[in-house]
């Protein structure tokens, strides 16, 4: 669940960033995909770390 939320928020962040830099629609899609992958991967790692520490 954490990964999906982070990926969606990352995609929105990517769109906002591309729009702020003056990008067109394809730039927004590219930034959204890149940020969604990065945020999703980071959230996955955080979830694994939390699961390891909380299951001690």
Steps between C-alpha positions, in 0.01 A plus 500: 500500500782738588666437164188582300438822690863607459494421127186708447643789700825470306316514170316812610828654614654420163216666312525812714877514454481461122228764478711737712797450266282581199474149358241376256269200548765240415742659748232480768444131427871427512551688826191334649627151413849570629378647828242224548769233458739677735241569771354150469841338532585713801166414666559131432837517673350689795224238525754217504706675767191566714387139465842373605522725805142454614515121481783471754 
